[in-house]
Amino acid sequence: MNIGIVGLGLIGGSIAKALKKNTPHAVYGADTDAESLKKAVLVGAIDGELKLLAGLDVLIVALYPAATVEYVRENADRIPKNCIVLDTAGVKRAVCGELFPLAREKGLTFVGGHPMAGVEFSGFDHSREALFKNASMILVPDKNITIDKLELLKELFMSVGFTRIQISTPEEHDKMIALTSQLAHVLSSAYVKSPSALSHKGFSAGSFRDMTRVAKLNEEMWTELFFDNKENLLTEIDGLIERLGEYKCALYEDDRETMKQLLKEGRERKALVDKKYEKNNN
């Protein structure tokens, strides 16, 4: 197939590298950063610059949500009717809500996508062909997609390292991602702002590293993602604040029994979550 990738940052660059490493497909890329485009050609991540959309079988738009919608709107009439268009943005209602109707109007196939993989850095220089190894790929198809196109996407993403394809709706995706991704980034950002963090050397190990890792975020992108999913994220933040208040109250009241019960409940919930995850992945 001929595959086009718009946006050669961490995700787009990694998809390009993974496709060239693991598949026989031709890959063409586009990026506003000329240096990233040049590097992608030099390292063999793409076969060349994406200049024309004609002849593409799959078009992957790896941009921020608003930029994704803008790009597809501006280029909808140049995208071949048999081409599958897929995005990689971290929210789906804001993207699919705009592009599902547009795709139907133009006779195109648009599928929302979200690769559940990443590192705390951004840009093509940090992209890698093994980024998606054993990861989950979320696909959010429109109701009128054909089975053969959905199967094509499943096979394509499995070929580059994904081991689980999760089908979702835009609403379900955004509700779950508020907890599994967005809340974690808010918590990490707030946690590392403790004055004590500046003096952690010699007093920290894995817990500190795990809690602060995703504070190394791209504030432009994450601000857009947070506000595109504002209601769901607020629900998760409110819930976390309420639960933290229980631990705080137990300490204030010197209530050891309540603290022990809270910690026991957390341990049991973690075991239940792990058990359900293992069951769903067997």
N, C-alpha and C positions, 0 to 999 in steps of 0.2 A: 504493500500500500504506500501511498504518498501521504505523509503526516506533517502537518504544519503546527508549529508551537509559537504562540505569541507571548513574549515575556520569558526571558532566559535568566530569571533569578534562581533562588534556591530550588524551588519546586519545578519550574519549567526547565531549568538547566539539568536537573537530576533526571527528569523524565526523558529528555533528549539523550543523555548519556546512557541511561538504562535501555532505551530502545535500540540505540546503535550497538550496544554490547550484546544484547540478547535476541534481537530480531533481525530479519533481512530487510525491514522497511526503510524507505528513503525518508529522511527527516530534514525539514527546512525550518529555519528559525527567524524570528523578528524581535528586535529589541530597540528601544529608544537610545540605549547606551551603545554607541558604536564600538567601544572597547570590549564589552561583553560579547558582542556579535563576532568580532574578530577572533577573540579567544575561543569561542565555541567552534568556529571553523578550524582553527589551528589544532585543537586537541581532538578533533574528529567527533565532537558531540552532535554536529549537524553536517549535512551534505552541502549546505549552502544557505544563502539568505532567502527568506520567504518574500518573494516579490509579487507573485501572482497567486490568487486563491484558486484559480481554475485548475482542475486536475487533482485537487486534494480529496482524499477519502475520509480523513479525520482531521479536524482542526481543534487544537487544544489551546484555550485562552487562559494563560496563567498570570492574570493581573488582579489588582484589587477589585472588590465588588463593583464600585461605580465605574471604574475604567473598563471592566469586562462588559457591562451593559452598553457603555458608549461605543466600544469597539465593534460589538456585534451589530448594533443598530446602524452604525456608519457603513458597515461592509456587507450587510445582509443581502443586498442585490448582487454582490460579486461572489458569494459563496455558492458552490455547485449544489444543486437540489439533492444529490445523492450523498453529500458529505455529512458526516455526523459532527456536530459542534459540541464541545464539552468544556466546562470551566473547572477551575480548581480552587475557587474562593472559599474562605472559611465560614461563610454564611450562605444560606440557600434561599430563604424567602425573598430577600432583597434582589437577588439575581434571577431566580426562576420566575418570580412574580412578574418581572418585566419581559423576560425572554421566552417563556413558554408561549404567550399570546403572539409575540412577534414571529416566532418560528412557525406557528400554525398559519399565520397570515401569509408568510413568504414561502410556505411549502418546505420548510427546513426541519431537520431533526436536531433539537437541542436537549442535552442531558446535563443536569447539574452533577458536579463531581467534587469530592473532597478527599484527597489522600491523607490518611491519618499517620503522617510521618513528618519529621523535621528535626532541626537542631536549633540551637539558640543564636545562630548567625544567619545572615541573609546575603543574597547576591550570588552571582554565577561562580565566584571563586570558591564558595563553600558547597557548591553542588557536587553530588557524587552518585555514581551509577548504582551503588548498593543501598541507597537511602530507603528504598521501599521493601527491602528484604523482610519477610514475615510480617508486613504491615497490613492494615485493613484499608480498603478503598471503598468509600461510600459513593453510591450512584443514586441520583435522584432523577428518574426519568419522567417525562410527561406521560399522561395516560394513553396517548395514541401511539406510543413507540411500538415498533414491530419486534417480535421475539428475536429475529435474526440479527438486528442491529444491537440489541441488548447483549446477545451472546457474543457478538464480535468484540464489544467493549470489555466484557468479562475476560475473554481469552487474551485480549491485548494487555490488560493490566496484570493478569496472572503471569504473563510471560516476562514481565519486568521485575517480579519479586513479590508482588502482593499475594498473600495466602488466604485472604478472606475478602469477599465482595459483599458488602452490606447494602441492601436496597432500602431506600427510605423515602419519606415525603419531605418537602421543605419544612413543614411545621415540626415533624418529629426530629429532624436533623438539628434544627436550631435550638429546640428545647434541650436535647441531650448535650449538644456541644457547649451550651452555657455552663454546664457542670464539668464535663470532662476536659475542657480546654480553657474556656474563657475565665471561669472562676479561679482556676489554678494560676493563670497569669496575673489576675488582680491580687490574689493572695501573696504570690511571690514578690510582686512589686511593693506591696505594703510591708511585708515581713522584713525585707532587706533594708528598709528605711529606719529600722531600730538604731538608735545611737550606739548601742553595744556592738552592732555589726562591724563597725570600724576597728574594733579591737578583738576580733574573733580569732586571730592567729594563735595556734596552739591549743585552742579550746573547741575546735569544730572538727567534724568528720563527715560521714555520709549524709546525715540528716540535714546539716546546714547546706551542703552542696545541692542536695535534691530540692530543698525548699527555695533556693535562690537561683537555680539554673535558668528558669524561663523569665527571670527579671531582665535578662539580656534580650529584650524584645525590640522590635521595630515599632516605635510609638505611633508613627503615621498609620501603618497598617492596622495595628491593634485598636487604635481609637476608632477607626472606621468600622471595624468588626464589632466592637462593643456597642456602638450606637445603632448599628443595623440590627442588633439583637437585644436592644435595651430592656424590653419587658422581661424576657427570660433571664437575662443576667441579673437584673434587679431582684427577681424572685430568689435566685440562688444566693446572692449577697445577703439579702434579708434573712434567709434561713441560716446561713453561716453565722451571722451576728447573733441571732437568737440562741443558737447552740453554744457559741463561745460564752455567751452570758451565763449559761448554766455552770460552766466550769469556773468562771469568775466569781459567781455567787457562792459556790461551794468553798472557794478559798477565803473569801471575805468572812464567811460565817464559820470558818474553821470546821467545816463539815466533812470529815474524812470518809464517812460511809457513803455520802452522796457522790463524792469524787471517785471512790472505788467503783461505785455502780456505773457512773458515766464512762469510766475507762473500760469497764467490763462490757458495756453495751457497744462501745466502739470496736473492741477486739472481736466481739461476736459478729458485728455487722461486716467487718473486714473479711472474716472467714466465710460468711454467707455470700458476699460479693465475689470472692475468689472462687468459691464452689460453683456458683452460677456461671461465671465466666468460663471455667474449665469445661463445664457441661456443654455450653453452647459452642465450644471450639473443638469438641470431640466428634 
